[in-house]
Amino acid sequence: MRSLHSRCGFNDVEEGDIVRVRLKSGEVLEGIVMPVTEFSSEDIIIIKLSNGYNVGVSKNNAEIEVLGKSKTSVVKEYPMERTKIEGKGSLKLAFISAGGTIMSKVEYETGAVRPAINVSELIDMVPNLLDIVSYIEVEEVFRLLSENMTPKHWEEIAKIVAMKFMDGTDSVIIAHGTDTMSYTAAALAFAVQNIPGPVILVGSQRSSDRPSTDAVMNLRGSITVAAKAPFGEVTVCMHGHTSDTYILIHRGVRVRKMHSSRRDAFQSINDIPLAKVIPTTGEFILLNKDYIPKSKDRNVKLRPRFSDRVFLLKAFPGVDCSIIEYLASVGYRGIVIEGTGLGHIKEDCVPVIKNVVDEGVIVVMSTQTLFGRVNMKVYTTGRKLLKAGVLSADDMLPEVAYVKLSWLLGNVNDVDEVKKLFVSNLVKELGNIHHENYFPRWYHG
């Protein structure tokens, strides 16, 4: 068999081999050979060390000795699976995997990372799980990096969530990649309403093979929320601090990923988190009393369709206003503008916006400042935008405004009704709080 690393100059080394590396500096390393990818450098081999970290080694700087051969040089295919297992508790729980870092695990036969979704692995991560649940149903629906999520995926997840609740499930946990988690959370909040218990999206910033992983703590926190939360809302459950101090539970239509790599990347915007969980004790602490309460007597409302004819446009100095005309000409029915400040785009765009609004395109103004709300009545440009028929997203995040408009246009045919519903508070995506009290990271004190 031809070595997977032959093109890198390591002719006797295969993916998954256990190797000893002697650097010219005298340092000796041992680990598992990771797979070659299309991005691998020509002269570098990647070794996974016993501490979980990866290190790149140049063939010009090391001697490599193979200590043990790979059991297989082919990455296994793990089929989609659906498993149900009974426990000793009372919680009826559904666990859905859509992919993401949290559901990744090192396969030490090959050194590759694969999705980990079966019940036994979940029990390993949450040892007391079977003491909490009456049953847990585990189902893998997608195996996606979250940047590949589309409105069609939202529709499928929404249908599955609704089905789980209709079948008697108390809570639904969804494992999801973090990069677009807030989009999916908002989408589910609109698509599946009147839910009898919480829907908890959970992810991790660090994969489970890393010493600094947040996967286990976030997953355990999501189980606590599923068992103890009094609300029937779609939420995001992630680290609230860089250390393993506590987990925060954010309302799905009020949350954004605010850092590319920190473990406490997620933050509630223009709202306070619904709750926190202390991992050492399993304590659930309610922080926000303004929530939609859960009720087993509720009939789930499922409206899962989303329009792919909505565009999210960022205003910036020098933006070409003709892009707005172009979007209308190719069939976009809604445009959400991330405006500056209180909700502005350059004044030259106002006539163009009025033209597309007159043609039936719905144009919404949000603010790229995130914190605070849109107010187009203060400055001249804003007043002109209002007169042109632009709707205000108020204190909604731009991505929430985008998701809401996409959902409305997917389910409501009358344009006037869409406009009326857009400015209505449906799932607490709009608020009346004093935003200056909730500027970034108030809860870190």
N, C-alpha and C positions, 0 to 999 in steps of 0.2 A: 504494500500500500504506500502511495506517495505521501510523504510528510506534509501536513498542513502548513508547516513553517518553513518548507524548503525554499520558498521564494525570499524568505528573510535571512537565509544563510544558516539556518539551524536544521540541517538535513536529517538528523536522527531524533528530532524532537517532535512529538505530536501533541495535539490538544488533549489536555487531561493528564499528561505525564507528570509524575512527581520528580522534581529536579533539584540539584544542588548547584548553586551559582557561586563561583569564586571570582570576585572582582579584582582588578589589578591593584586596587587600594588595599587588598588583603581581607576585606569583609566577605563573609560567607552567608549566603541566603538560601533558604529552602522553601519550596512552595509548589503550587499546581500551575501548569501552563494554561493560560486563558486562550480562548479562540481568536484566530485572525479575523479581522473584519476588513471591509473595503477602505477603512480609514487608518489601518495599521501602517506604521512606517516600515520602510523596506528593511531596515537593519535592527529593529527593536522587537524583543519578545516580552510579553506581559506575564508576570508571575504573581499569583495570589498567595500572599504570605499567610502564616497561621494566625496572625492577629486580625485577619480580615481585609487588610489593605492590599492594593495592587501596586506593583513597582515595575517600571519599564527598564529593561536591561539591553544595552547595545552589544552586538556581537563583537565589536571592536574593543570592548572594555571588560570582557568576561570569558571564563571557561565554564561550560555547562556540562554537568554529569547527570545522566538519567538514572534515578534511583528506582523508579517503578513505572511500568508502562500503563497507559490508559486502558481501562476495562473496555472502553468503546471510543472510537473516534468520531462517532456520529451522534449528534445531539438528538435525544429521544423526542418523539412526538407525544405530547400529553393531550388526550382527547378532552373536549368539553365534557363536563360532568354535572350531574345533579344528584345530590345525596341528601337523605333525611335520616336523622338519628335522634333517638329519644333520650331525655335526661330525667333528672329527679325533681326539677323545679316547676315553676308555673308559667314562665315566659315562653310564648310561642314566637319564635324568631326566624326570620328569613335573612340569609346572607347572600348577597349578589356580588359577583365580581365582574367589573368592567375592565380590569387591567390596572396598570399603574405600578409604581415602585413598591407599594405596600404588599403587593401580591407576588413579589419576586423573591427567589431563594436560590442560593448557590447549590448547584449540583456537583458534588465533589468527584463523581466519576469522570467528568469532563472539564470541570472548572467553569462551565457556562452558568448563566443565570436563567432560571425558568420560572414560569408562574407556579405559585403554590396555593392550592385552593381546596384541597380535600379536607374532610372533617378532621382526620387525625392530626393534620398539621395545625389546624385551628385550635384544637384542644391542647396541643403542645404550647401554643402561644398564650392561651387563656386556660390555665389548669383547672379552674373551678367552673368552667363553662357548663358542664353537664349538671352541676348542682343548681344552676340558675334557670336553665331552660327546661320546658316541658318537651320541646323538640326544637331542633335547628335544621332548617332546610338550606342547603348550600347549593348554589347554582352559578355556574360561569356562563355569562351571556356574551361577553366580548373579551378580547385579549388585545387591548388597544393602548398605545401611547396617547395621552389625553389630547395632544394637539391634533390627532386624527378624528376626534369626535365631530359629528355633524348633527344638524337638527333631526335627521332620520334616526340616528342612534338615540337621541333624547326620546323620540316617539316610542321606540321599542322598550327602553328602560321604563318609561311611564306606564306602558301597558302591563309590564311584568309586576311593577310595584302595586298597581291597582289590583291585579289578580291575586297577589299575595294577601292583601288586606281583605279582599272579598272571600278568600278561603279561610279566614279566621286568624291570620297572623296578627300579633300585637305590635311588632316593630320590625322595620326593615333596615338593614345595614348594607351600604353599597361601597365596595372598595373601588377607588377611582384614582387616576393620576391627578396630581395637584395642579398642573399648569392651567387646565380649563375646568377645574372642579366647580368654581363659582358659577360658571355658565350653566353646567348641568344641574346644579342645585336650584338655580333660579328657574330653569326650564321645568323641573319636576314640581316646584312649588306652584306654578301656574297650571300645569297639565293634570296634576292629581290633587284635587282639593277635597276638603271635608274628610280628611283622613283620621282614623281612630287612634293613631299612635304616631310616634316620631319616625321619620325617615332620616337616617344618619349617613352622610357621606364621609368616608374616612380615607385618609391617604398617609403617605410618609414622604419626607424629604430625603431620607437616607435609606437605602435598601437594607434588608434584614441581615446581610452578610457583613455589614460594617459595624464596628464597635460602637459608633455613635448613632446607631439606628433609632428612629423614633417610631418604627412600625409597631412594635409590641405594645408600647405604652398607649399609642393612639387607638389601637384595636381594643385593648382592655377598657379604655375609657369609653369607647363606643358601646360596648356591652353594658357598662354601667348606665349610660344614657338610655339605652333601650329598655332597661329594667326599671329605672327610677324616674325618668322625665315625666312631668305632668302635661307636657305640651304635645299637640298633634300637628307638628310642622316639619318641613324639610330643613335640615340643619347640616352644618359642617363641623366635624369634631377633629381638632388638631392641637398640637402643642401650644400652650399659651406663654411659654417661657423657653429660653434657650437651654436651660437645664431641665431635668425631669421633675419639675416642681408641681405643675398642674396642667390640665387640659382645658381648653375653652370650647364651648359649644356656641357656634354662631348661627344666626338666622340665615337661611339660604339665599334670601333676596337682599341681604345687607352685608355681604362678606366679600373680601378680595384678598388674593395672594399678593402681599406687599414686599416680598423679598424673594430673590431667586433661589437661595440656598439655606437660609436660616431655618431652624426647626420651628420657630414661632412665626412663620411667614404670614399666617392668616390673621386678619384683623376685621372686626366689625366696623362698618363705615356708617356714620350718621345714626348710630344706634349703639347700645351696649350689648355684649354677649348675653345669650339667654341663660347660660349656666357655666359652672366650672366643675371639674372633677379632680379630686386629690388622689393620685394613683397609689400612694402608700396605704391609704385607708379605704379607698373605694367610695369616699364621701362625695355625694352629689349636692352641690350648693346652687340654689336658684339665684340668679343675679337680676333678672329682668322679669317683672311681674306682668308686663304687657305682652302676653302670648296667647296663641290660639289653643285652648285646652283640648286634650284628647278625650274621646268619648267612643265607647264601643257601640253605641246606638246609632252612630252616623252611617249614612249611605255614601260611599265614595263617589265623587264626581270625576269622571275621566274625560278629558278633552285633549287628546294627545297630539293633535296635528300642529306642525310649525311650517311657516312659509320660509322658503329659501330665497325669497325676493326682498330681503331687508338688508341694508348696508349700514355699517358703522364707519363713519367718516370723521377723521380728526381734523379740526381747524388748526391751521398753523400760519405763520407769517408768509405771505406769498402764495397761499393756496389758490389753485386755478379753479375758478367758479364753474368752468365748463364741465368739470367732472360731475357736477350735480345734474346738468342737462343730459350728459351721457348715461348716467345711471337710470334716469327716467326713460331714455330712449331704448335701453336694452331690457326693459321690463321690470325694473325694481319698483315695488309698490310702497316701500317705506324706507326712509333715510333717517338715521339717528346721528346727529352731529355732536361730537365731543367739542363743545365750544370753550372759549377762554373765559375766565372769570365768572361773572354772573350769567354767562350764556350768550356768547357773541361769536360771530364770524365776520370777516371783513365786509364792509358796507356794500362793496361792489357785488356781492353775492345775493343781496336782498331781491333785486328784480328777477334773477334766475330762480331763486327759491319760490317766489310768488308764482312764476309761470308753471313750475312743476306741481305746486299745490293746486293751482287752478285745473290742472290736468288729472287730478285725483290722487297724486302721490302724497302720502302722509309724511311730513317732516317734523322731527322732534329735536328739541335742543336740550342737551345735558351739559354738565360742566366737567372739564378735565382736572379741576382742582380736587375732585372727589368729595372732600369734606365741605359742608355747606350746601346751599341749594341754589337753583337757577332763579334769577329774578330779572326778567327782561323789561321791567317797567322803569328801571333806574336811568339807563343811558339811551341816547337817541337810537343807536343801532338796534338795541333790544326792542324798543318800541316799534321800530319799522318791521322787525322780524315778527312780532306779534300781529301787526296789521296785515302782514303777508300770509298769515295763517299758520305760523309755526306753533307747535304745541310745546309746553314746558314739561320736562321730565322731573321738575321740582328737585327733590333730594335723592332721586334714584341714581345709582351708579350707571355709567354709560352702558355697560354690558347688560345690566338688568333691564334698562330701557330697550335695548336691542332685542333681548329675549322676549320681553313682554309684547313688543310690537309684532315680532315674528309669530308669537303664539296667537295673538288676536287676529292677525291677518290669515292665519291658518284655520281659524275656527269661526270667524264672523265675516259675513259677506257684505254687510252694509257699512260703508265708510264712516258715516256719521256715528253709528253705534261703536265702531272701533275707536273713534276719537273720544267718545264719551267714556268708554271703559278704560281707555289709556290713562286718563287723568283721575280715575277712581282708584281708591285703595282697596285692592282685592285680597292680598295675602300679607299685609303689613309691609309692602314694598315702599309705601309712602309714609312719612312720619310728620309729627308736629313738635318734635323735641327742640330744645335750645342747643343747637349744634356746637356752640362754643364750649359747652361742658363735656363734649365727647371727642376732643381732639386726640390725635394718635397716642395710644398706649397709656391711657389713664389708669388702666388696671395693673400696671407694673409697679405701682408704688409700694 
